[in-house]
């Protein structure tokens, strides 16, 4: 899910940098990196899913 504005300045000119994912303590974390082109601040948005559900979703997307 894309952020609607920068948490620092409220700007909407956002650039998504590379994401990365990891599995930690039975959870699947995806960290989305964003940079505001208005104020040059960077921030992260983190999604946390149970590892079993994330694994099933990945398998379903590769099968279809």
C-alpha positions in Angstrom: 0.0 0.0 0.0 1.4 3.3 -1.1 1.6 6.2 1.4 -0.5 9.2 0.5 1.9 11.9 1.9 5.3 12.4 3.5 5.1 12.1 7.4 7.7 15.0 7.7 6.3 17.7 5.4 3.0 16.5 4.1 4.3 16.5 0.5 2.9 14.1 -2.1 5.9 13.9 -4.5 7.1 10.5 -3.3 9.7 8.1 -4.8 9.7 4.4 -3.9 13.2 3.0 -3.4 14.1 -0.7 -3.3 12.1 -2.9 -1.0 13.4 -5.8 1.0 11.8 -8.7 2.8 12.8 -11.0 5.6 11.3 -13.7 7.8 11.7 -13.1 11.5 10.1 -15.0 14.4 7.3 -16.7 12.3 6.5 -13.4 10.6 7.2 -12.2 7.1 8.3 -8.5 7.1 8.4 -6.4 3.9 10.1 -3.0 4.3 9.2 -0.4 1.7 11.6 2.6 1.4 10.2 5.9 0.3 11.9 9.3 -0.3 10.0 12.6 -0.4 11.1 14.6 -3.4 9.8 17.8 -1.7 11.9 17.8 1.6 14.4 15.0 0.8 13.5 13.0 3.9 13.4 9.2 3.7 11.0 7.0 5.6 9.9 3.3 5.7 6.6 1.6 5.6 6.6 -1.9 7.1 4.1 -4.7 6.4 4.1 -7.7 8.7 2.3 -10.9 7.8 2.3 -14.3 9.6 5.0 -16.4 7.8 2.6 -19.2 6.9 0.1 -16.9 5.2 2.9 -15.1 3.3 4.3 -18.4 2.1 0.9 -19.6 0.9 0.3 -16.3 -1.0 3.7 -16.6 -2.7 2.9 -20.1 -3.8 -0.5 -19.2 -5.1 0.9 -16.3 -7.2 3.6 -18.5 -8.8 1.1 -21.4 -9.6 -1.4 -19.2 -11.4 
